[in-house]
Structures are given as C-alpha cells and as structure tokens.
Amino acid sequence: MKKGDRLILYATKVLKIVGVGVVTGEYYFGDSNIFLAGPFYNHRLKFYGETVAKEDELDMKDLVPVLHATKDLNRWGVRVM
C-alpha cells in the first residue's frame, strides 16, 4: 500500500466493515510492540480512519457473494483477512 490508497476498517470479531480510511504515510517495518497483549506485528503504515455509525456498518456475509476476491465462498475469511 502507498500514501493516498483508500482502505476499509474490518472488525474480525463481528465480521463487519466498521469504517473507512486513507493511507497517510509510507509502509515500513517497526521494531516495537504497539499492542499491550497479543502477537507482535512489524508491518506498519500510517493512516487516517473514521468509523461509521453502528447502523451503517456492513456485514461481510452480505458482501461476500459480490466480491471478486472471494472465489471460494467456503473460505472467504482467508481471502479478506
């Protein structure tokens, strides 16, 4: 991804798109843990994001049939995560 690219904010536990954003900086590797617990992720990028109102969140189960990236509907989570 590069500066100016648009992205979606996907909440894995609820399987919903909860916001949108734009990349504001270049991709880089980080060497510090940014989360208090859990795995270490060293792939980083700066972005600005905004959440949508709860009633405007999009359920991924409704979107899967129309997405081109989801050829095998039984394994769609692997393709979008």
N, C-alpha and C positions, 0 to 999 in steps of 0.2 A: 504494500500500500504506500501511497505517496501523498504529500500535502495537497489538500483540496479534494481528495477522494471522499465520497459520502459513505456512511455506514449505518447499520441498524444496531440497536441495542436489544439483545436477545436474552431473556431470563430463562435459564435452563430448568430451574425447579418448577416453574409454572408453564413452560413451553409456550411463551408468548413474546411477541415483539413489543417492547415497552418504551421505545424511544428511537430517536434518530440523531445522527451526529455528522461531523465533518473532521477529517484528519487535519491537524494544525501544525504538525511537525514531522520531521523525517523519522523513519523506522530506525531503531537502534537496539543494541543489546545492553541490558542492565545487569549489574553485579550485586544488587542488594534485594532483599526480600521486601516487597511492598505490602504483603498481607501479614496480619498478626498470626494466623494459623493456616495450615494447608500447604499445598505444593508450591515450589519456587518456579516462577515463570520469568525467564530472562528476555523474552521477546517483548519489546515495548514500542509504543508510539504515543504521541500526544494527540489528544482530540478534544473537541468540544461537543457535548451531547446534551440533549434535552429529553426528558421523559414526556410521554403523552398522558392525558387524563386516563384514569382507570377504565372508563367506558370506551375509550378509543384504542385500547390495547388490542393487538391482533393475535388470534390463536393460530399457532403454527399448523395444527391439524387441519384447519380450513384452507391454509395456503399450499400445503404440500402437493396436492393434485395439479396445481397450475405452475409450479416452479420447474424450470428446465433442469436444475441441478439435482433433482430428486428422481432419477430414473427407476430405482428400485424402491418402491414405496414401503417395503417391509424394513428397509434400513435407512430411512430418510434422516434420522438423527445423526448418523455418522457423516453424512454429507454437509449438514449445516452447522455442526459444532466444531 
